[in-house]
Amino acid sequence: MKIIQSFAQFEEGSPYLQHHNKPDYVYLSLYCFLLSQITVKKLYGDFTMFCNRKAYDSMLRYIPYDNVQIMENHNKFKMWSMYKVDVMRVINDDFIHLDPDVSIFSKVLDPFINGECDVMVQDIVPFEDNRLKKFVFDNIDFFAETKILTKPFDGRAFSCGTVGIKKFAQEYYFKGVEVLQEGMEKRGLDHIDAPTLVLEEQLLYLIACENFFSIQEIIPTELITEYGIMDGGDRIGYLHIWRGVKYRRHIIDMIRKKIFFDFPEYYDTVLKYEREVLSKFNFFPHFKLPMLYG
C-alpha cells in the first residue's frame, strides 16, 4: 500500500479563488500543507509528494518531505484536479492519496489498509448536496452506452479529499476516465459545470456502483448528518482544510499555533517561509508585519 500526495501549481493560482483575482494567495497553502506532512508522517511514516517544478521551487521545497517526485502538469487550469488523477495512474499498486490540505490525528486509514474494501473515500455526498448529479442525469444514455453505469443512479457522489483504490479496481476507473474525458471534450468542457470534479469524484462513484465495489468511508454519513463535515471529521481525528477556508486569516493563525505548541521542531520552517516568501506579499494589509511574520 503506497501513501501519496500531489499538488500542481498553476499560473492562475488557486482554483478556489479563481473568481477573486488573487493568484498569489496560493502561497498561503504552505501552512495546511506543512501540518498535513507532519501528521501523516507521524502516523504512517514516509510517503511521496508528487508535484510540478513550479510548486516545488516556489513553496514545497520548504516542507521536509522524505520523498518528492517531480512530475510536470499538462492540464489546463479548468481541469486542475486531473493532475491528481494523472499521479494516481502511475502508482501501479494499491494506494491512498491524501490531498495536501488533509491532516490526520488518528489512524483513520487503518481500516482500509488492513481490510478488504475496494475503495476508500473521505465521505459520500448525499443527493441534495451533490452539484455534479445534473451532468449524470443529463447524459444518462451516454453512461449506459459506454457501460460506465448501466444501473439506476441515486444522485450521490464521492468526496475524495482522501481516496484509496485497490489495484484491481483502478483499471475500471482509469478506463472510465479515458472514455468520459473524450466524451466531455467532444461536448465542450466550457459548457460543463466543474468537469474536473465530474471526472475525479463523480465518475469514481459511478464506477464503484457499476462494479459492486465495497466502499469504506472515513467520515461516516451519520457523523456528517449530525455534526457537519468539519466537526464530524474532528471527532475521529480527521481534518480537511478545503477550498478557500485555508486562506482565511484566523485559520492560518490556528495552524501556526498548532505547529508552535504541538510540533515546535517544525516552527523554524514556518518562520523561514514567512521571511523568504510571504514577506514579499501583503496578504493582510490591516495587520502589521510582526503579527504575521514574527
KENU-17587 format. One line per 2 residues: their letters; for each residue x, y, z of N, C-alpha, C, O. Coordinates in pm, whole numbers. Example, Ala and Ser with C-alpha at 12.3 -4.5 7.8 and 13.67 -1.06 7.14 Angstrom:
as = 1319/-569/780/1230/-450/780/1320/-330/780/1424/-332/846 | 1285/-225/708/1367/-106/714/1290/3/787/1341/114/804;
This chain:
mk = 85/-120/0/0/0/0/88/124/0/171/141/90 | 72/210/-100/151/331/-109/65/451/-69/-50/464/-110;
ii = 123/538/12/56/661/53/121/776/-23/243/791/-24 | 38/858/-88/89/964/-174/9/1093/-154/-103/1091/-103;
qs = 70/1204/-195/2/1331/-208/42/1392/-341/137/1346/-405 | -30/1494/-385/6/1560/-510/-41/1705/-508/-139/1741/-443;
fa = 34/1787/-582/-4/1927/-595/64/1986/-717/186/1977/-731 | -15/2046/-805/38/2118/-920/3/2265/-905/-113/2299/-884;
qf = 102/2351/-916/77/2494/-907/56/2552/-1046/135/2528/-1137 | -51/2627/-1061/-85/2690/-1187/-50/2839/-1182/-45/2899/-1074;
ee = -26/2897/-1298/0/3041/-1306/-120/3120/-1254/-105/3230/-1200 | -240/3063/-1272/-362/3132/-1231/-384/3131/-1080/-474/3199/-1031;
gs = -304/3054/-1007/-318/3048/-862/-403/2933/-817/-390/2822/-868 | -492/2957/-721/-576/2852/-665/-711/2846/-734/-772/2951/-758;
py = -760/2727/-766/-893/2717/-827/-1004/2763/-733/-1114/2794/-778 | -976/2768/-604/-1076/2810/-507/-1091/2962/-499/-1184/3013/-436;
lq = -998/3033/-564/-1004/3180/-562/-1003/3238/-703/-972/3355/-722 | -1037/3157/-801/-1023/3200/-940/-1114/3318/-974/-1086/3393/-1067;
hh = -1222/3335/-902/-1314/3445/-930/-1281/3571/-849/-1349/3673/-860 | -1175/3563/-768/-1140/3677/-681/-1013/3748/-724/-972/3845/-662;
nk = -951/3699/-831/-831/3762/-885/-723/3776/-779/-665/3884/-762 | -696/3668/-707/-594/3667/-604/-499/3548/-623/-492/3460/-537;
pd = -428/3544/-735/-344/3427/-765/-234/3402/-664/-192/3288/-645 | -185/3509/-597/-74/3491/-504/-115/3422/-374/-30/3374/-299;
yv = -244/3417/-347/-291/3356/-223/-257/3208/-214/-261/3149/-106 | -225/3146/-327/-189/3004/-326/-69/2980/-234/-54/2870/-181;
yl = 16/3083/-213/133/3065/-128/96/3049/19/179/3003/99 | -25/3085/55/-70/3063/193/-105/2916/218/-132/2878/332;
sl = -104/2835/114/-131/2692/130/-24/2623/213/-47/2515/266 | 93/2684/223/206/2622/295/167/2578/435/212/2473/480;
yc = 86/2655/504/52/2624/642/-20/2490/654/22/2404/731 | -128/2473/579/-202/2347/591/-124/2232/528/-137/2117/572;
fl = -44/2261/425/38/2156/365/142/2103/465/166/1983/473 | 202/2194/539/302/2154/639/237/2072/750/291/1970/791;
ls = 123/2117/799/53/2041/903/16/1903/854/24/1806/929 | -24/1892/728/-56/1762/670/68/1672/669/61/1557/711;
qi = 179/1724/621/302/1645/615/342/1595/753/381/1480/769 | 332/1681/852/371/1645/988/284/1531/1041/336/1433/1094;
tv = 153/1545/1027/62/1448/1088/60/1315/1014/54/1209/1077 | 66/1319/881/65/1193/805/193/1114/833/187/993/855;
kk = 307/1183/833/433/1112/860/437/1057/1002/486/946/1024 | 386/1132/1097/387/1087/1236/313/954/1252/356/867/1328;
ly = 202/938/1181/119/819/1198/154/706/1101/136/589/1134 | 204/741/981/222/638/879/361/636/816/385/560/722;
gd = 451/718/864/587/713/813/601/784/680/519/867/642 | 708/750/609/741/818/484/631/799/379/570/693/369;
ft = 608/904/302/518/897/188/576/986/79/674/1056/103 | 517/984/-39/571/1058/-153/479/1172/-193/358/1153/-208;
mf = 537/1290/-211/466/1404/-267/502/1416/-415/620/1426/-449 | 402/1417/-501/420/1443/-643/382/1588/-669/277/1634/-624;
cn = 467/1660/-742/437/1800/-771/509/1843/-898/603/1778/-943 | 462/1954/-955/536/2008/-1068/651/2096/-1017/656/2133/-900;
rk = 741/2129/-1106/861/2201/-1067/827/2338/-1008/891/2381/-912 | 730/2406/-1064/692/2538/-1012/648/2528/-867/687/2611/-785;
ay = 567/2428/-835/519/2412/-697/635/2384/-603/639/2437/-492 | 729/2301/-646/841/2267/-559/931/2388/-535/966/2419/-422;
ds = 969/2456/-643/1065/2565/-631/1009/2683/-552/1083/2750/-480 | 881/2709/-564/824/2828/-502/770/2806/-362/758/2900/-284;
ml = 737/2679/-328/673/2657/-198/711/2524/-132/754/2524/-17 | 696/2413/-202/705/2282/-136/846/2246/-91/862/2157/-7;
ry = 948/2311/-144/1084/2281/-100/1108/2319/46/1205/2275/107 | 1020/2401/101/1033/2440/241/978/2332/336/1005/2335/456;
ip = 901/2240/283/841/2135/366/933/2012/363/973/1970/255 | 967/1955/479/1065/1845/483/1008/1709/445/1008/1615/526;
yd = 958/1698/321/912/1568/272/1030/1471/263/1142/1513/233 | 1005/1344/288/1109/1243/271/1130/1209/124/1241/1180/80;
nv = 1020/1213/48/1027/1176/-93/945/1276/-175/827/1298/-148 | 1009/1336/-274/941/1426/-366/967/1376/-508/1081/1350/-546;
qi = 860/1362/-585/870/1321/-724/821/1435/-812/704/1473/-807 | 912/1490/-893/871/1597/-984/803/1535/-1105/860/1451/-1175;
me = 680/1579/-1129/602/1530/-1242/527/1651/-1299/441/1708/-1232 | 560/1689/-1419/502/1812/-1474/353/1796/-1502/302/1687/-1527;
nh = 286/1909/-1497/141/1913/-1516/109/1959/-1658/160/2060/-1704 | 22/1882/-1727/-14/1915/-1865/-164/1945/-1877/-219/1945/-1987;
nk = -227/1972/-1765/-370/2000/-1766/-395/2150/-1763/-318/2226/-1704 | -504/2192/-1826/-545/2331/-1821/-602/2362/-1682/-642/2272/-1609;
fk = -604/2489/-1649/-649/2532/-1517/-791/2484/-1487/-820/2446/-1373 | -877/2485/-1585/-1015/2439/-1566/-1020/2293/-1523/-1115/2249/-1458;
mw = -916/2218/-1559/-910/2075/-1527/-806/2049/-1418/-732/1950/-1425 | -800/2136/-1320/-692/2137/-1222/-677/2006/-1146/-565/1964/-1119;
sm = -787/1939/-1111/-773/1818/-1028/-733/1695/-1108/-712/1588/-1051 | -722/1709/-1240/-678/1595/-1321/-531/1563/-1297/-488/1452/-1328;
yk = -454/1657/-1244/-316/1625/-1208/-315/1513/-1104/-231/1424/-1109 | -406/1520/-1012/-418/1415/-909/-447/1280/-973/-389/1179/-933;
vd = -536/1277/-1071/-568/1152/-1141/-446/1103/-1218/-417/983/-1220 | -374/1195/-1283/-253/1157/-1356/-151/1092/-1264/-86/994/-1301;
vm = -137/1147/-1144/-43/1090/-1047/-88/951/-1004/-7/859/-997 | -215/935/-977/-265/805/-933/-243/698/-1040/-222/581/-1008;
rv = -248/738/-1166/-229/642/-1276/-90/576/-1274/-76/461/-1313 | 11/649/-1228/149/598/-1239/191/513/-1120/303/462/-1119;
in = 107/497/-1020/147/428/-898/161/278/-920/257/217/-872 | 68/218/-991/74/74/-1023/79/-13/-898/156/-109/-891;
dd = -2/21/-801/-9/-54/-676/-132/-5/-601/-190/98/-636 | -173/-77/-497/-275/-23/-408/-224/109/-353/-106/120/-319;
fi = -311/210/-344/-264/338/-294/-371/408/-212/-490/378/-220 | -323/504/-132/-408/602/-65/-353/740/-100/-236/768/-78;
hl = -439/824/-155/-399/961/-188/-470/1056/-92/-592/1057/-84 | -390/1135/-20/-444/1240/67/-415/1374/3/-301/1403/-30;
dp = -516/1457/-14/-491/1593/-58/-400/1660/44/-410/1632/164 | -311/1749/0/-214/1807/94/-273/1906/193/-202/1960/278;
dv = -405/1931/185/-470/2011/288/-548/1923/386/-635/1972/459 | -517/1792/386/-578/1698/480/-477/1663/589/-364/1622/559;
si = -517/1679/714/-434/1638/827/-508/1529/905/-631/1531/914 | -433/1436/961/-494/1327/1036/-429/1317/1173/-308/1332/1187;
fs = -512/1293/1274/-464/1290/1412/-496/1156/1480/-478/1142/1601 | -543/1061/1402/-562/923/1447/-545/833/1325/-540/882/1212;
kv = -535/704/1347/-502/613/1237/-629/577/1158/-672/462/1154 | -686/680/1094/-812/664/1022/-796/585/893/-896/543/833;
ld = -673/563/848/-650/488/725/-641/337/749/-646/259/654 | -628/297/874/-606/156/906/-716/62/856/-684/-46/805;
pf = -845/98/868/-949/6/821/-934/-31/673/-963/-144/634 | -890/65/592/-869/34/450/-741/-44/428/-738/-139/350;
in = -634/-4/496/-506/-73/480/-516/-218/523/-460/-307/458 | -585/-243/633/-591/-378/690/-716/-455/650/-730/-573/684;
ge = -808/-390/577/-935/-453/547/-947/-501/404/-849/-509/330 | -1071/-533/367/-1097/-593/237/-1171/-499/142/-1206/-540/31;
cd = -1196/-376/183/-1271/-284/98/-1192/-250/-29/-1069/-246/-29 | -1266/-226/-137/-1205/-197/-267/-1170/-49/-282/-1069/-14/-344;
vm = -1253/38/-225/-1237/183/-240/-1259/249/-105/-1350/211/-30 | -1176/347/-73/-1196/430/45/-1209/576/0/-1133/622/-85;
vq = -1306/648/59/-1322/789/28/-1342/866/158/-1371/808/263 | -1325/998/148/-1347/1081/266/-1490/1067/316/-1514/1043/435;
di = -1585/1082/223/-1726/1068/258/-1808/1055/131/-1756/1075/21 | -1934/1021/145/-2026/1011/33/-2119/1132/36/-2186/1157/136;
vp = -2122/1206/-74/-2203/1327/-82/-2348/1288/-110/-2374/1219/-209 | -2443/1329/-27/-2583/1290/-49/-2644/1362/-169/-2589/1459/-220;
fe = -2758/1312/-213/-2827/1365/-331/-2845/1516/-324/-2814/1587/-420 | -2893/1565/-212/-2928/1706/-202/-2806/1798/-205/-2820/1916/-236;
dn = -2687/1748/-175/-2566/1830/-174/-2478/1808/-296/-2374/1873/-309 | -2515/1720/-385/-2430/1684/-497/-2457/1773/-619/-2555/1752/-690;
rl = -2371/1870/-642/-2386/1961/-756/-2353/1895/-889/-2387/1948/-995 | -2288/1777/-885/-2243/1711/-1007/-2348/1619/-1067/-2333/1575/-1181;
kk = -2452/1590/-995/-2550/1490/-1038/-2622/1529/-1167/-2661/1442/-1245 | -2641/1659/-1189/-2714/1704/-1309/-2646/1655/-1435/-2713/1615/-1530;
fv = -2512/1659/-1438/-2441/1613/-1557/-2472/1466/-1584/-2490/1427/-1700 | -2477/1386/-1480/-2505/1243/-1499/-2647/1223/-1549/-2669/1150/-1645;
fd = -2743/1287/-1485/-2883/1272/-1527/-2903/1322/-1670/-2981/1264/-1746 | -2833/1430/-1706/-2847/1485/-1842/-2784/1396/-1948/-2818/1407/-2066;
ni = -2692/1310/-1907/-2618/1226/-2003/-2629/1078/-1968/-2537/1001/-1993 | -2741/1039/-1911/-2758/902/-1863/-2746/801/-1975/-2700/689/-1952;
df = -2788/838/-2098/-2776/746/-2211/-2630/721/-2247/-2592/609/-2281 | -2548/826/-2239/-2405/811/-2266/-2341/713/-2167/-2264/626/-2207;
fa = -2373/729/-2040/-2315/641/-1939/-2358/496/-1958/-2280/404/-1934 | -2482/476/-2001/-2530/339/-2026/-2464/279/-2150/-2425/163/-2149;
et = -2453/358/-2256/-2394/309/-2381/-2247/272/-2363/-2200/176/-2423 | -2176/348/-2283/-2033/322/-2262/-2009/220/-2152/-1894/184/-2124;
ki = -2115/173/-2089/-2108/74/-1981/-2042/130/-1854/-2003/54/-1766 | -2030/261/-1846/-1980/321/-1722/-2082/300/-1611/-2046/265/-1499;
lt = -2209/322/-1644/-2316/299/-1547/-2441/250/-1619/-2504/325/-1694 | -2475/125/-1596/-2597/68/-1652/-2705/52/-1546/-2819/16/-1578;
kp = -2672/79/-1423/-2765/64/-1311/-2833/198/-1280/-2786/301/-1327 | -2940/199/-1204/-3004/325/-1165/-2908/415/-1087/-2827/366/-1008;
fd = -2917/545/-1111/-2829/642/-1045/-2906/708/-932/-3016/760/-952 | -2848/707/-812/-2917/761/-695/-2880/907/-665/-2924/962/-565;
gr = -2799/969/-753/-2769/1111/-738/-2659/1143/-640/-2636/1260/-610 | -2589/1043/-589/-2482/1069/-493/-2345/1072/-561/-2333/1038/-679;
af = -2244/1111/-486/-2107/1116/-539/-2010/1093/-424/-2050/1091/-307 | -1884/1076/-457/-1779/1067/-356/-1718/1204/-333/-1712/1287/-424;
sc = -1672/1227/-212/-1585/1339/-180/-1447/1280/-154/-1430/1199/-62 | -1349/1320/-233/-1220/1249/-235/-1105/1330/-179/-995/1330/-235;
gt = -1128/1402/-69/-1016/1464/-1/-910/1361/33/-790/1389/26 | -955/1243/68/-870/1125/76/-938/1015/-4/-1059/995/8;
vg = -862/944/-85/-917/835/-164/-817/721/-170/-698/743/-191 | -867/601/-150/-784/481/-164/-849/389/-264/-970/370/-262;
ik = -770/330/-353/-823/239/-454/-730/119/-466/-610/133/-490 | -787/0/-449/-708/-122/-470/-674/-137/-618/-747/-88/-704;
kf = -565/-206/-647/-510/-209/-782/-610/-263/-884/-621/-208/-994 | -683/-369/-851/-773/-428/-950/-885/-330/-986/-932/-329/-1100;
aq = -926/-247/-892/-1035/-152/-916/-987/-32/-997/-1066/32/-1066 | -859/-2/-989/-805/113/-1063/-824/97/-1213/-846/196/-1283;
ey = -817/-26/-1264/-829/-48/-1407/-965/0/-1457/-974/63/-1563 | -1070/-30/-1382/-1203/15/-1421/-1212/167/-1420/-1267/228/-1512;
yf = -1158/226/-1317/-1169/371/-1301/-1091/446/-1409/-1146/536/-1472 | -966/410/-1432/-885/484/-1528/-936/466/-1671/-925/557/-1753;
kg = -992/349/-1702/-1055/331/-1832/-1177/421/-1844/-1202/480/-1949 | -1253/430/-1736/-1368/519/-1735/-1329/665/-1755/-1399/740/-1822;
ve = -1216/706/-1696/-1166/842/-1713/-1139/871/-1861/-1177/976/-1912 | -1075/777/-1929/-1044/796/-2072/-1170/813/-2154/-1180/904/-2236;
vl = -1267/725/-2131/-1390/728/-2209/-1470/855/-2180/-1517/921/-2273 | -1485/888/-2053/-1565/1004/-2017/-1498/1134/-2058/-1565/1226/-2105;
qe = -1367/1143/-2041/-1297/1266/-2078/-1310/1292/-2228/-1330/1406/-2270 | -1298/1187/-2308/-1315/1203/-2453/-1456/1252/-2486/-1474/1341/-2569;
gm = -1556/1193/-2419/-1693/1235/-2443/-1719/1378/-2400/-1791/1452/-2467 | -1661/1418/-2287/-1679/1554/-2237/-1611/1657/-2328/-1664/1766/-2349;
ek = -1494/1622/-2380/-1423/1715/-2469/-1500/1736/-2599/-1500/1846/-2654 | -1563/1631/-2648/-1644/1644/-2771/-1764/1734/-2746/-1805/1809/-2834;
rg = -1820/1726/-2626/-1934/1811/-2592/-1892/1954/-2570/-1969/2046/-2597 | -1770/1974/-2522/-1721/2109/-2494/-1714/2134/-2345/-1817/2151/-2280;
ld = -1594/2137/-2290/-1577/2149/-2146/-1627/2282/-2092/-1664/2292/-1974 | -1630/2385/-2176/-1675/2516/-2129/-1822/2517/-2091/-1868/2607/-2020;
hi = -1895/2418/-2137/-2039/2414/-2110/-2074/2315/-1998/-2191/2290/-1971 | -1972/2260/-1932/-1994/2161/-1828/-1956/2222/-1693/-1849/2282/-1679;
da = -2041/2207/-1595/-2013/2258/-1461/-1912/2166/-1391/-1937/2047/-1375 | -1800/2223/-1349/-1696/2151/-1273/-1656/2019/-1340/-1665/1914/-1277;
pt = -1612/2023/-1468/-1578/1898/-1538/-1469/1817/-1469/-1471/1694/-1472 | -1374/1886/-1407/-1265/1814/-1343/-1314/1731/-1223/-1262/1623/-1198;
lv = -1413/1782/-1150/-1468/1708/-1037/-1561/1596/-1083/-1575/1494/-1016 | -1625/1615/-1198/-1703/1506/-1256/-1613/1387/-1285/-1649/1273/-1257;
le = -1496/1415/-1342/-1402/1307/-1377/-1337/1245/-1254/-1312/1125/-1251 | -1310/1327/-1155/-1239/1274/-1038/-1332/1206/-939/-1308/1091/-901;
eq = -1437/1274/-897/-1518/1227/-784/-1649/1160/-826/-1683/1053/-776 | -1721/1224/-918/-1848/1164/-960/-1827/1034/-1034/-1898/936/-1012;
ll = -1728/1033/-1124/-1703/912/-1202/-1664/794/-1114/-1712/683/-1136 | -1579/817/-1015/-1538/706/-928/-1659/646/-857/-1666/525/-837;
yl = -1754/731/-818/-1876/680/-754/-1954/592/-852/-2002/485/-814 | -1967/636/-977/-2040/557/-1076/-1972/423/-1102/-2038/320/-1111;
ia = -1839/426/-1113/-1763/303/-1137/-1780/207/-1020/-1795/86/-1040 | -1778/261/-899/-1795/176/-780/-1933/112/-778/-1947/-6/-746;
ce = -2035/189/-813/-2172/135/-816/-2187/28/-924/-2246/-77/-901 | -2134/57/-1041/-2149/-36/-1154/-2080/-169/-1129/-2128/-273/-1174;
nf = -1968/-166/-1058/-1887/-287/-1043/-1892/-347/-902/-1808/-429/-866 | -1990/-304/-824/-2014/-362/-691/-1893/-350/-599/-1868/-439/-517;
fs = -1818/-240/-612/-1703/-222/-523/-1751/-198/-381/-1850/-128/-358 | -1681/-255/-286/-1709/-228/-145/-1641/-97/-106/-1528/-71/-148;
iq = -1709/-16/-26/-1667/121/-1/-1645/145/148/-1726/106/232 | -1533/209/179/-1501/250/315/-1507/401/324/-1431/470/255;
ei = -1595/456/408/-1599/600/433/-1510/632/553/-1515/563/655 | -1429/736/541/-1351/779/657/-1442/849/757/-1440/817/876;
ip = -1520/945/709/-1617/1013/796/-1754/954/769/-1811/979/662 | -1809/876/860/-1938/812/836/-2050/914/811/-2049/1024/867;
te = -2144/876/729/-2255/964/693/-2330/1014/815/-2369/1131/821 | -2350/926/914/-2427/967/1032/-2356/1077/1111/-2422/1162/1170;
li = -2222/1075/1113/-2148/1181/1180/-2165/1315/1108/-2183/1419/1172 | -2159/1311/976/-2175/1433/898/-2316/1488/913/-2336/1609/926;
te = -2413/1399/912/-2553/1441/927/-2574/1511/1061/-2647/1610/1068 | -2513/1460/1166/-2535/1514/1298/-2449/1636/1329/-2496/1730/1393;
yg = -2322/1635/1282/-2230/1740/1324/-2176/1827/1210/-2116/1931/1236 | -2195/1785/1085/-2134/1856/972/-1998/1795/939/-1943/1718/1017;
im = -1945/1831/823/-1823/1768/774/-1702/1801/859/-1620/1713/884 | -1688/1927/905/-1570/1965/981/-1574/1908/1123/-1478/1845/1167;
dg = -1684/1928/1193/-1695/1878/1330/-1702/1725/1333/-1649/1662/1424 | -1767/1668/1232/-1772/1522/1225/-1634/1462/1206/-1599/1363/1270;
gd = -1555/1525/1118/-1419/1478/1098/-1334/1496/1223/-1252/1410/1256 | -1353/1608/1292/-1276/1637/1413/-1297/1528/1519/-1206/1497/1595;
ri = -1416/1473/1523/-1447/1372/1625/-1373/1241/1602/-1360/1160/1694 | -1323/1219/1482/-1247/1096/1455/-1100/1125/1426/-1024/1034/1393;
gy = -1059/1252/1438/-919/1286/1414/-884/1307/1268/-775/1271/1223 | -978/1366/1194/-957/1389/1051/-994/1533/1019/-1102/1579/1055;
lh = -903/1607/953/-924/1748/924/-893/1777/779/-780/1756/733 | -993/1825/706/-973/1868/567/-997/2018/560/-1111/2064/567;
iw = -889/2094/547/-900/2240/540/-920/2277/393/-828/2326/327 | -1038/2253/345/-1060/2254/200/-1103/2391/148/-1135/2484/221;
rg = -1101/2394/14/-1145/2511/-61/-1077/2639/-10/-960/2636/29 | -1148/2750/-10/-1088/2877/27/-1069/2897/176/-1011/2997/218;
vk = -1117/2801/256/-1101/2812/402/-955/2826/440/-921/2896/535 | -868/2758/367/-725/2756/402/-658/2892/391/-546/2909/440;
yr = -724/2988/326/-663/3120/307/-717/3224/405/-681/3342/396 | -801/3185/497/-857/3279/594/-758/3304/708/-691/3212/756;
rh = -750/3429/748/-651/3469/848/-663/3389/978/-561/3344/1031 | -784/3371/1030/-798/3304/1159/-762/3156/1148/-716/3096/1246;
ii = -784/3095/1031/-745/2956/1011/-593/2943/1009/-537/2852/1070 | -526/3035/939/-380/3035/935/-322/3053/1075/-226/2986/1112;
dm = -381/3144/1152/-334/3163/1290/-349/3037/1373/-262/3004/1454 | -460/2965/1354/-482/2841/1429/-379/2735/1392/-330/2663/1479;
ir = -345/2726/1264/-245/2629/1221/-107/2665/1276/-33/2578/1322 | -73/2794/1270/57/2838/1323/69/2802/1471/174/2754/1515;
kk = -38/2824/1547/-36/2793/1690/-25/2642/1712/46/2597/1802 | -95/2566/1630/-89/2420/1642/54/2371/1623/103/2288/1699;
if = 121/2423/1520/259/2383/1494/352/2433/1605/440/2359/1650 | 333/2556/1650/418/2615/1753/412/2536/1884/516/2509/1945;
fd = 292/2498/1926/277/2433/2056/292/2281/2050/348/2220/2141 | 243/2218/1943/243/2072/1936/359/2014/1858/402/1901/1883;
fp = 412/2090/1762/522/2040/1678/631/2147/1667/664/2190/1556 | 687/2191/1779/780/2306/1778/903/2283/1692/964/2380/1647;
ey = 941/2159/1670/1060/2132/1589/1039/2174/1443/1136/2185/1368 | 913/2198/1403/883/2241/1266/860/2392/1256/839/2444/1146;
yd = 863/2462/1368/823/2602/1364/925/2689/1290/889/2792/1232 | 1051/2650/1292/1151/2725/1216/1120/2722/1066/1152/2816/994;
tv = 1056/2613/1021/1015/2604/881/914/2714/850/922/2778/745 | 819/2734/941/719/2839/923/786/2976/914/757/3054/824;
lk = 876/3004/1007/941/3136/1010/1028/3159/887/1029/3269/831 | 1100/3057/845/1184/3070/726/1100/3100/603/1137/3185/522;
ye = 987/3031/589/899/3051/474/838/3191/477/829/3258/374 | 795/3234/594/737/3368/606/839/3476/574/808/3577/511;
re = 961/3452/616/1066/3551/594/1107/3557/446/1127/3665/391 | 1120/3440/382/1175/3435/247/1070/3445/136/1101/3485/24;
vl = 946/3408/167/842/3406/63/728/3502/95/700/3594/17 | 662/3483/208/541/3561/236/567/3709/260/479/3792/239;
sk = 687/3741/303/718/3882/329/717/3965/200/718/4088/206 | 715/3899/85/712/3971/-43/571/4017/-79/552/4096/-171;
fn = 473/3967/-6/334/3997/-37/270/4077/76/331/4099/181 | 147/4120/52/74/4196/153/-66/4137/166/-166/4199/131;
ff = -71/4014/218/-197/3942/224/-295/4002/325/-416/4001/302 | -243/4053/435/-329/4104/541/-291/4248/572/-223/4276/671;
ph = -335/4339/487/-288/4478/499/-332/4548/627/-273/4650/663 | -432/4497/696/-479/4564/816/-398/4524/941/-424/4573/1051;
fk = -301/4435/923/-220/4389/1035/-73/4426/1007/-26/4417/893 | -4/4467/1109/137/4497/1092/215/4366/1075/175/4262/1126;
lp = 324/4373/1003/403/4254/971/441/4170/1091/431/4047/1082 | 484/4227/1204/523/4143/1317/414/4048/1364/443/3943/1421;
ml = 287/4084/1340/178/3997/1386/171/3870/1303/124/3767/1351 | 219/3877/1179/216/3759/1095/354/3696/1080/366/3573/1072;
yg = 456/3778/1077/588/3726/1045/681/3716/1163/797/3679/1147 | 633/3749/1282/723/3744/1395/682/3641/1496/749/3625/1598;
